Amino acid sequence: MAAEPASAPVVSFGTYVQAALALGLIVALLIGSAWLARKVSGGKGFGQGHMKVIGGVALGPRERIVLLEIGEEWLVVGIVPGQIRTLHRLAKGHGLPGDEVPQPAGAAFSDWLQRVSEKRKHD
């Protein structure tokens, strides 16, 4: 008797459909979980809490000054590699005497910061 050649296993079309449906179910569960987590957290992103970045300006490749809103207070924070330091505290919505309130746009914040730093140099 002659030995029959071993045939390669055949994968049917139904197997591909079943795998695609299983993958679709997994993706749908992931998307549904992310949507539910967002609804439960009140629409806020994870880790934000009561802190919001109002604006910022880069002073160099690794140095920044950032305006943060924390509760009812604004903080001007200097950030350099390995160190974060509070530069100034403001009541929410109030600028320094004689200054208008900084707007939450990056260009307006940098203009405000430049005026404040020039005032401090002259004083």
Secondary structure as GFF3:
##gff-version 3
##sequence-region A 1 123
A	DSSP	alpha_helix	13	40	.	.	.	ID=ss1
A	DSSP	beta_strand	51	58	.	.	.	ID=ss2
A	DSSP	beta_strand	64	70	.	.	.	ID=ss3
A	DSSP	beta_strand	73	80	.	.	.	ID=ss4
A	DSSP	beta_strand	83	91	.	.	.	ID=ss5
A	DSSP	alpha_helix	106	122	.	.	.	ID=ss6
###
